[in-house]
Amino acid sequence: MYVIENFPFTLIDGEEDGKTQRIWVAIDDRGLELEIVAVVLEDYLLITHVMPTDLRRGKKKWPQK
C-alpha cells in the first residue's frame, strides 16, 4: 500500500481488452524497489502483480503514455 499511496503511476490503456492498468515502480517503506500492476475496475483497483524489480530476469519497458 505504501507505494500505491505515495507514488505516481503510469496509466496503460487496454486497447485489446478495454481494461486500463496502473503501473507503479517505486521504493517501498522497507527500501525495496517494487513493480506493481493493477487493473482499474469500476469500484476498485484489482492488484494483479507485485514483485521486487531485482527478481526480474529481463528489463521490462512499460510504455509511457
N, CA, C, O and CB atoms as a CASP TS submission, in Angstrom:
PFRMAT TS
TARGET T0000
AUTHOR 0000-0000-0000
METHOD Language model
MODEL 1
PARENT N/A
ATOM      1  N   MET     1       0.813  -1.195   0.000  1.00  0.00           N
ATOM      2  CA  MET     1       0.000   0.000   0.000  1.00  0.00           C
ATOM      3  C   MET     1       0.858   1.262   0.000  1.00  0.00           C
ATOM      4  O   MET     1       0.436   2.289  -0.532  1.00  0.00           O
ATOM      5  CB  MET     1      -0.925  -0.003   1.195  1.00  0.00           C
ATOM      6  N   TYR     2       2.036   1.206   0.578  1.00  0.00           N
ATOM      7  CA  TYR     2       2.894   2.385   0.681  1.00  0.00           C
ATOM      8  C   TYR     2       3.198   2.969  -0.699  1.00  0.00           C
ATOM      9  O   TYR     2       3.077   4.176  -0.912  1.00  0.00           O
ATOM     10  CB  TYR     2       4.200   2.030   1.404  1.00  0.00           C
ATOM     11  N   VAL     3       3.590   2.106  -1.630  1.00  0.00           N
ATOM     12  CA  VAL     3       3.938   2.579  -2.970  1.00  0.00           C
ATOM     13  C   VAL     3       2.712   3.175  -3.656  1.00  0.00           C
ATOM     14  O   VAL     3       2.798   4.248  -4.254  1.00  0.00           O
ATOM     15  CB  VAL     3       4.521   1.427  -3.820  1.00  0.00           C
ATOM     16  N   ILE     4       1.582   2.495  -3.574  1.00  0.00           N
ATOM     17  CA  ILE     4       0.358   2.960  -4.227  1.00  0.00           C
ATOM     18  C   ILE     4      -0.102   4.298  -3.652  1.00  0.00           C
ATOM     19  O   ILE     4      -0.555   5.171  -4.391  1.00  0.00           O
ATOM     20  CB  ILE     4      -0.753   1.915  -4.078  1.00  0.00           C
ATOM     21  N   GLU     5       0.013   4.454  -2.357  1.00  0.00           N
ATOM     22  CA  GLU     5      -0.463   5.677  -1.706  1.00  0.00           C
ATOM     23  C   GLU     5       0.496   6.859  -1.837  1.00  0.00           C
ATOM     24  O   GLU     5       0.073   8.006  -1.689  1.00  0.00           O
ATOM     25  CB  GLU     5      -0.708   5.405  -0.254  1.00  0.00           C
ATOM     26  N   ASN     6       1.778   6.604  -2.113  1.00  0.00           N
ATOM     27  CA  ASN     6       2.772   7.675  -2.055  1.00  0.00           C
ATOM     28  C   ASN     6       3.495   8.001  -3.357  1.00  0.00           C
ATOM     29  O   ASN     6       4.295   8.936  -3.390  1.00  0.00           O
ATOM     30  CB  ASN     6       3.770   7.329  -1.055  1.00  0.00           C
ATOM     31  N   PHE     7       3.238   7.263  -4.423  1.00  0.00           N
ATOM     32  CA  PHE     7       3.963   7.485  -5.669  1.00  0.00           C
ATOM     33  C   PHE     7       3.008   7.562  -6.851  1.00  0.00           C
ATOM     34  O   PHE     7       1.938   6.954  -6.828  1.00  0.00           O
ATOM     35  CB  PHE     7       4.989   6.378  -5.893  1.00  0.00           C
ATOM     36  N   PRO     8       3.394   8.310  -7.890  1.00  0.00           N
ATOM     37  CA  PRO     8       2.560   8.384  -9.096  1.00  0.00           C
ATOM     38  C   PRO     8       2.631   7.075  -9.880  1.00  0.00           C
ATOM     39  O   PRO     8       3.546   6.272  -9.696  1.00  0.00           O
ATOM     40  CB  PRO     8       3.002   9.563  -9.989  1.00  0.00           C
ATOM     41  N   PHE     9       1.667   6.881 -10.739  1.00  0.00           N
ATOM     42  CA  PHE     9       1.598   5.667 -11.553  1.00  0.00           C
ATOM     43  C   PHE     9       1.645   6.030 -13.029  1.00  0.00           C
ATOM     44  O   PHE     9       1.437   7.180 -13.414  1.00  0.00           O
ATOM     45  CB  PHE     9       0.317   4.862 -11.235  1.00  0.00           C
ATOM     46  N   THR    10       1.924   5.020 -13.842  1.00  0.00           N
ATOM     47  CA  THR    10       1.822   5.132 -15.292  1.00  0.00           C
ATOM     48  C   THR    10       0.507   4.486 -15.686  1.00  0.00           C
ATOM     49  O   THR    10       0.192   3.391 -15.221  1.00  0.00           O
ATOM     50  CB  THR    10       3.047   4.457 -16.026  1.00  0.00           C
ATOM     51  N   LEU    11      -0.262   5.144 -16.531  1.00  0.00           N
ATOM     52  CA  LEU    11      -1.552   4.631 -16.966  1.00  0.00           C
ATOM     53  C   LEU    11      -1.390   3.976 -18.328  1.00  0.00           C
ATOM     54  O   LEU    11      -0.865   4.585 -19.260  1.00  0.00           O
ATOM     55  CB  LEU    11      -2.615   5.759 -17.018  1.00  0.00           C
ATOM     56  N   ILE    12      -1.843   2.731 -18.439  1.00  0.00           N
ATOM     57  CA  ILE    12      -1.774   1.983 -19.691  1.00  0.00           C
ATOM     58  C   ILE    12      -3.201   1.697 -20.137  1.00  0.00           C
ATOM     59  O   ILE    12      -3.946   1.006 -19.442  1.00  0.00           O
ATOM     60  CB  ILE    12      -0.949   0.652 -19.527  1.00  0.00           C
ATOM     61  N   ASP    13      -3.583   2.227 -21.294  1.00  0.00           N
ATOM     62  CA  ASP    13      -4.924   1.965 -21.818  1.00  0.00           C
ATOM     63  C   ASP    13      -4.958   0.590 -22.457  1.00  0.00           C
ATOM     64  O   ASP    13      -4.091   0.249 -23.262  1.00  0.00           O
ATOM     65  CB  ASP    13      -5.344   3.048 -22.840  1.00  0.00           C
ATOM     66  N   GLY    14      -5.957  -0.197 -22.099  1.00  0.00           N
ATOM     67  CA  GLY    14      -6.104  -1.545 -22.646  1.00  0.00           C
ATOM     68  C   GLY    14      -6.785  -1.513 -23.994  1.00  0.00           C
ATOM     69  O   GLY    14      -8.009  -1.612 -24.081  1.00  0.00           O
ATOM     70  N   GLU    15      -6.008  -1.376 -25.034  1.00  0.00           N
ATOM     71  CA  GLU    15      -6.563  -1.284 -26.381  1.00  0.00           C
ATOM     72  C   GLU    15      -7.209  -2.591 -26.816  1.00  0.00           C
ATOM     73  O   GLU    15      -8.233  -2.574 -27.500  1.00  0.00           O
ATOM     74  CB  GLU    15      -5.481  -0.892 -27.367  1.00  0.00           C
ATOM     75  N   GLU    16      -6.627  -3.720 -26.431  1.00  0.00           N
ATOM     76  CA  GLU    16      -7.147  -5.018 -26.857  1.00  0.00           C
ATOM     77  C   GLU    16      -8.355  -5.452 -26.044  1.00  0.00           C
ATOM     78  O   GLU    16      -9.365  -5.873 -26.609  1.00  0.00           O
ATOM     79  CB  GLU    16      -6.067  -6.065 -26.756  1.00  0.00           C
ATOM     80  N   ASP    17      -8.261  -5.354 -24.721  1.00  0.00           N
ATOM     81  CA  ASP    17      -9.338  -5.860 -23.867  1.00  0.00           C
ATOM     82  C   ASP    17     -10.170  -4.755 -23.227  1.00  0.00           C
ATOM     83  O   ASP    17     -11.143  -5.046 -22.532  1.00  0.00           O
ATOM     84  CB  ASP    17      -8.760  -6.732 -22.788  1.00  0.00           C
ATOM     85  N   GLY    18      -9.811  -3.508 -23.447  1.00  0.00           N
ATOM     86  CA  GLY    18     -10.578  -2.394 -22.906  1.00  0.00           C
ATOM     87  C   GLY    18     -10.349  -2.117 -21.431  1.00  0.00           C
ATOM     88  O   GLY    18     -11.017  -1.255 -20.859  1.00  0.00           O
ATOM     89  N   LYS    19      -9.419  -2.829 -20.800  1.00  0.00           N
ATOM     90  CA  LYS    19      -9.145  -2.631 -19.374  1.00  0.00           C
ATOM     91  C   LYS    19      -7.910  -1.753 -19.200  1.00  0.00           C
ATOM     92  O   LYS    19      -6.850  -2.022 -19.765  1.00  0.00           O
ATOM     93  CB  LYS    19      -8.947  -3.992 -18.656  1.00  0.00           C
ATOM     94  N   THR    20      -8.070  -0.714 -18.415  1.00  0.00           N
ATOM     95  CA  THR    20      -6.968   0.199 -18.128  1.00  0.00           C
ATOM     96  C   THR    20      -6.164  -0.342 -16.953  1.00  0.00           C
ATOM     97  O   THR    20      -6.728  -0.878 -15.999  1.00  0.00           O
ATOM     98  CB  THR    20      -7.493   1.629 -17.826  1.00  0.00           C
ATOM     99  N   GLN    21      -4.844  -0.199 -17.027  1.00  0.00           N
ATOM    100  CA  GLN    21      -3.964  -0.644 -15.946  1.00  0.00           C
ATOM    101  C   GLN    21      -3.197   0.547 -15.387  1.00  0.00           C
ATOM    102  O   GLN    21      -2.918   1.519 -16.090  1.00  0.00           O
ATOM    103  CB  GLN    21      -2.983  -1.737 -16.443  1.00  0.00           C
ATOM    104  N   ARG    22      -2.869   0.446 -14.117  1.00  0.00           N
ATOM    105  CA  ARG    22      -1.966   1.392 -13.469  1.00  0.00           C
ATOM    106  C   ARG    22      -0.706   0.630 -13.087  1.00  0.00           C
ATOM    107  O   ARG    22      -0.773  -0.468 -12.534  1.00  0.00           O
ATOM    108  CB  ARG    22      -2.632   2.066 -12.210  1.00  0.00           C
ATOM    109  N   ILE    23       0.446   1.226 -13.389  1.00  0.00           N
ATOM    110  CA  ILE    23       1.736   0.600 -13.113  1.00  0.00           C
ATOM    111  C   ILE    23       2.533   1.519 -12.194  1.00  0.00           C
ATOM    112  O   ILE    23       2.703   2.705 -12.478  1.00  0.00           O
ATOM    113  CB  ILE    23       2.520   0.309 -14.435  1.00  0.00           C
ATOM    114  N   TRP    24       3.015   0.961 -11.099  1.00  0.00           N
ATOM    115  CA  TRP    24       3.907   1.694 -10.198  1.00  0.00           C
ATOM    116  C   TRP    24       5.254   0.979 -10.195  1.00  0.00           C
ATOM    117  O   TRP    24       5.296  -0.250 -10.160  1.00  0.00           O
ATOM    118  CB  TRP    24       3.309   1.790  -8.742  1.00  0.00           C
ATOM    119  N   VAL    25       6.340   1.717 -10.230  1.00  0.00           N
ATOM    120  CA  VAL    25       7.683   1.200  -9.974  1.00  0.00           C
ATOM    121  C   VAL    25       8.316   2.215  -9.031  1.00  0.00           C
ATOM    122  O   VAL    25       8.664   3.326  -9.430  1.00  0.00           O
ATOM    123  CB  VAL    25       8.538   1.002 -11.322  1.00  0.00           C
ATOM    124  N   ALA    26       8.459   1.803  -7.760  1.00  0.00           N
ATOM    125  CA  ALA    26       8.942   2.740  -6.744  1.00  0.00           C
ATOM    126  C   ALA    26       9.487   1.975  -5.547  1.00  0.00           C
ATOM    127  O   ALA    26       9.284   0.767  -5.420  1.00  0.00           O
ATOM    128  CB  ALA    26       7.815   3.702  -6.301  1.00  0.00           C
ATOM    129  N   ILE    27      10.171   2.684  -4.685  1.00  0.00           N
ATOM    130  CA  ILE    27      10.771   2.083  -3.490  1.00  0.00           C
ATOM    131  C   ILE    27       9.773   2.128  -2.344  1.00  0.00           C
ATOM    132  O   ILE    27       9.209   3.176  -2.034  1.00  0.00           O
ATOM    133  CB  ILE    27      12.083   2.812  -3.097  1.00  0.00           C
ATOM    134  N   ASP    28       9.563   0.962  -1.715  1.00  0.00           N
ATOM    135  CA  ASP    28       8.604   0.877  -0.608  1.00  0.00           C
ATOM    136  C   ASP    28       9.233   1.335   0.704  1.00  0.00           C
ATOM    137  O   ASP    28      10.384   1.772   0.730  1.00  0.00           O
ATOM    138  CB  ASP    28       8.079  -0.559  -0.464  1.00  0.00           C
ATOM    139  N   ASP    29       8.476   1.231   1.784  1.00  0.00           N
ATOM    140  CA  ASP    29       8.940   1.709   3.087  1.00  0.00           C
ATOM    141  C   ASP    29      10.053   0.858   3.688  1.00  0.00           C
ATOM    142  O   ASP    29      10.618   1.224   4.718  1.00  0.00           O
ATOM    143  CB  ASP    29       7.789   1.760   4.043  1.00  0.00           C
ATOM    144  N   ARG    30      10.380  -0.285   3.056  1.00  0.00           N
ATOM    145  CA  ARG    30      11.496  -1.128   3.510  1.00  0.00           C
ATOM    146  C   ARG    30      12.745  -0.928   2.672  1.00  0.00           C
ATOM    147  O   ARG    30      13.784  -1.529   2.945  1.00  0.00           O
ATOM    148  CB  ARG    30      11.095  -2.591   3.475  1.00  0.00           C
ATOM    149  N   GLY    31      12.647  -0.074   1.642  1.00  0.00           N
ATOM    150  CA  GLY    31      13.785   0.176   0.771  1.00  0.00           C
ATOM    151  C   GLY    31      13.848  -0.724  -0.445  1.00  0.00           C
ATOM    152  O   GLY    31      14.825  -0.675  -1.193  1.00  0.00           O
ATOM    153  N   LEU    32      12.826  -1.552  -0.665  1.00  0.00           N
ATOM    154  CA  LEU    32      12.768  -2.446  -1.823  1.00  0.00           C
ATOM    155  C   LEU    32      12.087  -1.748  -2.987  1.00  0.00           C
ATOM    156  O   LEU    32      11.021  -1.157  -2.816  1.00  0.00           O
ATOM    157  CB  LEU    32      12.025  -3.751  -1.474  1.00  0.00           C
ATOM    158  N   GLU    33      12.687  -1.807  -4.168  1.00  0.00           N
ATOM    159  CA  GLU    33      12.003  -1.277  -5.339  1.00  0.00           C
ATOM    160  C   GLU    33      11.002  -2.321  -5.819  1.00  0.00           C
ATOM    161  O   GLU    33      11.374  -3.460  -6.101  1.00  0.00           O
ATOM    162  CB  GLU    33      13.016  -0.904  -6.471  1.00  0.00           C
ATOM    163  N   LEU    34       9.734  -1.932  -5.911  1.00  0.00           N
ATOM    164  CA  LEU    34       8.661  -2.838  -6.309  1.00  0.00           C
ATOM    165  C   LEU    34       8.050  -2.404  -7.629  1.00  0.00           C
ATOM    166  O   LEU    34       8.014  -1.223  -7.975  1.00  0.00           O
ATOM    167  CB  LEU    34       7.585  -2.904  -5.228  1.00  0.00           C
ATOM    168  N   GLU    35       7.569  -3.412  -8.352  1.00  0.00           N
ATOM    169  CA  GLU    35       6.790  -3.209  -9.560  1.00  0.00           C
ATOM    170  C   GLU    35       5.379  -3.688  -9.221  1.00  0.00           C
ATOM    171  O   GLU    35       5.200  -4.839  -8.822  1.00  0.00           O
ATOM    172  CB  GLU    35       7.408  -3.983 -10.814  1.00  0.00           C
ATOM    173  N   ILE    36       4.384  -2.828  -9.372  1.00  0.00           N
ATOM    174  CA  ILE    36       3.006  -3.168  -9.028  1.00  0.00           C
ATOM    175  C   ILE    36       2.124  -2.877 -10.233  1.00  0.00           C
ATOM    176  O   ILE    36       2.223  -1.815 -10.849  1.00  0.00           O
ATOM    177  CB  ILE    36       2.519  -2.373  -7.772  1.00  0.00           C
ATOM    178  N   VAL    37       1.253  -3.841 -10.564  1.00  0.00           N
ATOM    179  CA  VAL    37       0.317  -3.679 -11.672  1.00  0.00           C
ATOM    180  C   VAL    37      -1.090  -3.877 -11.134  1.00  0.00           C
ATOM    181  O   VAL    37      -1.364  -4.848 -10.428  1.00  0.00           O
ATOM    182  CB  VAL    37       0.622  -4.682 -12.834  1.00  0.00           C
ATOM    183  N   ALA    38      -1.985  -2.944 -11.472  1.00  0.00           N
ATOM    184  CA  ALA    38      -3.382  -3.039 -11.050  1.00  0.00           C
ATOM    185  C   ALA    38      -4.291  -2.769 -12.241  1.00  0.00           C
ATOM    186  O   ALA    38      -4.005  -1.902 -13.067  1.00  0.00           O
ATOM    187  CB  ALA    38      -3.683  -2.046  -9.895  1.00  0.00           C
ATOM    188  N   VAL    39      -5.392  -3.520 -12.323  1.00  0.00           N
ATOM    189  CA  VAL    39      -6.421  -3.283 -13.329  1.00  0.00           C
ATOM    190  C   VAL    39      -7.450  -2.346 -12.711  1.00  0.00           C
ATOM    191  O   VAL    39      -7.891  -2.557 -11.582  1.00  0.00           O
ATOM    192  CB  VAL    39      -7.084  -4.629 -13.814  1.00  0.00           C
ATOM    193  N   VAL    40      -7.827  -1.317 -13.450  1.00  0.00           N
ATOM    194  CA  VAL    40      -8.813  -0.351 -12.967  1.00  0.00           C
ATOM    195  C   VAL    40     -10.207  -0.891 -13.277  1.00  0.00           C
ATOM    196  O   VAL    40     -10.598  -1.004 -14.438  1.00  0.00           O
ATOM    197  CB  VAL    40      -8.598   1.060 -13.621  1.00  0.00           C
ATOM    198  N   LEU    41     -10.945  -1.220 -12.225  1.00  0.00           N
ATOM    199  CA  LEU    41     -12.327  -1.665 -12.364  1.00  0.00           C
ATOM    200  C   LEU    41     -13.251  -0.540 -11.906  1.00  0.00           C
ATOM    201  O   LEU    41     -12.783   0.490 -11.421  1.00  0.00           O
ATOM    202  CB  LEU    41     -12.584  -2.968 -11.546  1.00  0.00           C
ATOM    203  N   GLU    42     -14.539  -0.731 -12.055  1.00  0.00           N
ATOM    204  CA  GLU    42     -15.491   0.340 -11.764  1.00  0.00           C
ATOM    205  C   GLU    42     -15.401   0.852 -10.331  1.00  0.00           C
ATOM    206  O   GLU    42     -15.409   2.061 -10.103  1.00  0.00           O
ATOM    207  CB  GLU    42     -16.890  -0.139 -12.034  1.00  0.00           C
ATOM    208  N   ASP    43     -15.315  -0.057  -9.364  1.00  0.00           N
ATOM    209  CA  ASP    43     -15.356   0.342  -7.953  1.00  0.00           C
ATOM    210  C   ASP    43     -14.039   0.187  -7.200  1.00  0.00           C
ATOM    211  O   ASP    43     -13.937   0.621  -6.053  1.00  0.00           O
ATOM    212  CB  ASP    43     -16.394  -0.449  -7.257  1.00  0.00           C
ATOM    213  N   TYR    44     -13.038  -0.417  -7.817  1.00  0.00           N
ATOM    214  CA  TYR    44     -11.796  -0.670  -7.093  1.00  0.00           C
ATOM    215  C   TYR    44     -10.658  -0.975  -8.056  1.00  0.00           C
ATOM    216  O   TYR    44     -10.871  -1.136  -9.257  1.00  0.00           O
ATOM    217  CB  TYR    44     -11.976  -1.825  -6.107  1.00  0.00           C
ATOM    218  N   LEU    45      -9.447  -1.052  -7.513  1.00  0.00           N
ATOM    219  CA  LEU    45      -8.271  -1.499  -8.263  1.00  0.00           C
ATOM    220  C   LEU    45      -8.036  -2.966  -7.947  1.00  0.00           C
ATOM    221  O   LEU    45      -8.010  -3.353  -6.779  1.00  0.00           O
ATOM    222  CB  LEU    45      -7.006  -0.640  -7.915  1.00  0.00           C
ATOM    223  N   LEU    46      -7.868  -3.778  -8.965  1.00  0.00           N
ATOM    224  CA  LEU    46      -7.551  -5.191  -8.788  1.00  0.00           C
ATOM    225  C   LEU    46      -6.047  -5.363  -8.993  1.00  0.00           C
ATOM    226  O   LEU    46      -5.557  -5.266 -10.119  1.00  0.00           O
ATOM    227  CB  LEU    46      -8.372  -6.094  -9.783  1.00  0.00           C
ATOM    228  N   ILE    47      -5.316  -5.617  -7.910  1.00  0.00           N
ATOM    229  CA  ILE    47      -3.862  -5.799  -7.989  1.00  0.00           C
ATOM    230  C   ILE    47      -3.588  -7.173  -8.594  1.00  0.00           C
ATOM    231  O   ILE    47      -4.012  -8.193  -8.050  1.00  0.00           O
ATOM    232  CB  ILE    47      -3.185  -5.661  -6.570  1.00  0.00           C
ATOM    233  N   THR    48      -2.883  -7.196  -9.717  1.00  0.00           N
ATOM    234  CA  THR    48      -2.611  -8.455 -10.407  1.00  0.00           C
ATOM    235  C   THR    48      -1.149  -8.882 -10.330  1.00  0.00           C
ATOM    236  O   THR    48      -0.813 -10.015 -10.674  1.00  0.00           O
ATOM    237  CB  THR    48      -3.021  -8.341 -11.845  1.00  0.00           C
ATOM    238  N   HIS    49      -0.273  -7.969  -9.877  1.00  0.00           N
ATOM    239  CA  HIS    49       1.157  -8.294  -9.892  1.00  0.00           C
ATOM    240  C   HIS    49       1.901  -7.388  -8.915  1.00  0.00           C
ATOM    241  O   HIS    49       1.737  -6.168  -8.936  1.00  0.00           O
ATOM    242  CB  HIS    49       1.743  -8.147 -11.325  1.00  0.00           C
ATOM    243  N   VAL    50       2.712  -7.992  -8.067  1.00  0.00           N
ATOM    244  CA  VAL    50       3.633  -7.252  -7.195  1.00  0.00           C
ATOM    245  C   VAL    50       4.927  -8.054  -7.148  1.00  0.00           C
ATOM    246  O   VAL    50       4.914  -9.243  -6.830  1.00  0.00           O
ATOM    247  CB  VAL    50       3.030  -7.031  -5.736  1.00  0.00           C
ATOM    248  N   MET    51       6.057  -7.395  -7.470  1.00  0.00           N
ATOM    249  CA  MET    51       7.328  -8.115  -7.498  1.00  0.00           C
ATOM    250  C   MET    51       8.476  -7.132  -7.291  1.00  0.00           C
ATOM    251  O   MET    51       8.455  -6.027  -7.833  1.00  0.00           O
ATOM    252  CB  MET    51       7.499  -8.883  -8.835  1.00  0.00           C
ATOM    253  N   PRO    52       9.479  -7.533  -6.506  1.00  0.00           N
ATOM    254  CA  PRO    52      10.690  -6.704  -6.440  1.00  0.00           C
ATOM    255  C   PRO    52      11.348  -6.659  -7.820  1.00  0.00           C
ATOM    256  O   PRO    52      11.467  -7.688  -8.485  1.00  0.00           O
ATOM    257  CB  PRO    52      11.690  -7.257  -5.371  1.00  0.00           C
ATOM    258  N   THR    53      11.768  -5.494  -8.243  1.00  0.00           N
ATOM    259  CA  THR    53      12.367  -5.368  -9.570  1.00  0.00           C
ATOM    260  C   THR    53      13.682  -6.133  -9.680  1.00  0.00           C
ATOM    261  O   THR    53      14.083  -6.495 -10.786  1.00  0.00           O
ATOM    262  CB  THR    53      12.596  -3.905  -9.900  1.00  0.00           C
ATOM    263  N   ASP    54      14.358  -6.387  -8.574  1.00  0.00           N
ATOM    264  CA  ASP    54      15.611  -7.159  -8.595  1.00  0.00           C
ATOM    265  C   ASP    54      15.407  -8.590  -9.083  1.00  0.00           C
ATOM    266  O   ASP    54      16.353  -9.213  -9.565  1.00  0.00           O
ATOM    267  CB  ASP    54      16.231  -7.182  -7.205  1.00  0.00           C
ATOM    268  N   LEU    55      14.198  -9.118  -8.969  1.00  0.00           N
ATOM    269  CA  LEU    55      13.928 -10.500  -9.370  1.00  0.00           C
ATOM    270  C   LEU    55      13.562 -10.641 -10.844  1.00  0.00           C
ATOM    271  O   LEU    55      13.447 -11.760 -11.343  1.00  0.00           O
ATOM    272  CB  LEU    55      12.818 -11.062  -8.529  1.00  0.00           C
ATOM    273  N   ARG    56      13.380  -9.545 -11.536  1.00  0.00           N
ATOM    274  CA  ARG    56      13.034  -9.611 -12.956  1.00  0.00           C
ATOM    275  C   ARG    56      14.249 -10.085 -13.750  1.00  0.00           C
ATOM    276  O   ARG    56      15.358  -9.582 -13.573  1.00  0.00           O
ATOM    277  CB  ARG    56      12.543  -8.225 -13.476  1.00  0.00           C
ATOM    278  N   ARG    57      14.021 -11.059 -14.622  1.00  0.00           N
ATOM    279  CA  ARG    57      15.118 -11.605 -15.431  1.00  0.00           C
ATOM    280  C   ARG    57      15.525 -10.656 -16.549  1.00  0.00           C
ATOM    281  O   ARG    57      16.711 -10.463 -16.815  1.00  0.00           O
ATOM    282  CB  ARG    57      14.717 -12.952 -16.024  1.00  0.00           C
ATOM    283  N   GLY    58      14.534 -10.070 -17.194  1.00  0.00           N
ATOM    284  CA  GLY    58      14.803  -9.113 -18.267  1.00  0.00           C
ATOM    285  C   GLY    58      14.230  -7.766 -17.888  1.00  0.00           C
ATOM    286  O   GLY    58      13.378  -7.669 -17.005  1.00  0.00           O
ATOM    287  N   LYS    59      14.689  -6.746 -18.543  1.00  0.00           N
ATOM    288  CA  LYS    59      14.183  -5.403 -18.255  1.00  0.00           C
ATOM    289  C   LYS    59      12.822  -5.223 -18.911  1.00  0.00           C
ATOM    290  O   LYS    59      12.674  -5.448 -20.113  1.00  0.00           O
ATOM    291  CB  LYS    59      15.175  -4.315 -18.750  1.00  0.00           C
ATOM    292  N   LYS    60      11.835  -4.822 -18.131  1.00  0.00           N
ATOM    293  CA  LYS    60      10.512  -4.513 -18.655  1.00  0.00           C
ATOM    294  C   LYS    60      10.469  -3.031 -18.970  1.00  0.00           C
ATOM    295  O   LYS    60      10.827  -2.199 -18.136  1.00  0.00           O
ATOM    296  CB  LYS    60       9.388  -4.909 -17.648  1.00  0.00           C
ATOM    297  N   LYS    61      10.047  -2.717 -20.130  1.00  0.00           N
ATOM    298  CA  LYS    61       9.905  -1.322 -20.545  1.00  0.00           C
ATOM    299  C   LYS    61       8.415  -1.010 -20.610  1.00  0.00           C
ATOM    300  O   LYS    61       7.759  -1.272 -21.618  1.00  0.00           O
ATOM    301  CB  LYS    61      10.607  -1.054 -21.932  1.00  0.00           C
ATOM    302  N   TRP    62       7.887  -0.449 -19.528  1.00  0.00           N
ATOM    303  CA  TRP    62       6.472  -0.076 -19.531  1.00  0.00           C
ATOM    304  C   TRP    62       6.299   1.077 -20.496  1.00  0.00           C
ATOM    305  O   TRP    62       7.020   2.072 -20.415  1.00  0.00           O
ATOM    306  CB  TRP    62       5.968   0.308 -18.097  1.00  0.00           C
ATOM    307  N   PRO    63       5.350   0.952 -21.409  1.00  0.00           N
ATOM    308  CA  PRO    63       5.139   2.060 -22.351  1.00  0.00           C
ATOM    309  C   PRO    63       4.679   3.317 -21.628  1.00  0.00           C
ATOM    310  O   PRO    63       3.804   3.258 -20.764  1.00  0.00           O
ATOM    311  CB  PRO    63       4.109   1.668 -23.419  1.00  0.00           C
ATOM    312  N   GLN    64       5.255   4.427 -21.972  1.00  0.00           N
ATOM    313  CA  GLN    64       4.878   5.708 -21.378  1.00  0.00           C
ATOM    314  C   GLN    64       3.802   6.344 -22.247  1.00  0.00           C
ATOM    315  O   GLN    64       3.981   6.490 -23.456  1.00  0.00           O
ATOM    316  CB  GLN    64       6.113   6.655 -21.235  1.00  0.00           C
ATOM    317  N   LYS    65       2.697   6.719 -21.639  1.00  0.00           N
ATOM    318  CA  LYS    65       1.607   7.363 -22.387  1.00  0.00           C
ATOM    319  C   LYS    65       1.404   8.750 -21.876  1.00  0.00           C
ATOM    320  O   LYS    65       0.533   9.468 -22.368  1.00  0.00           O
ATOM    321  CB  LYS    65       0.302   6.567 -22.282  1.00  0.00           C
TER
END
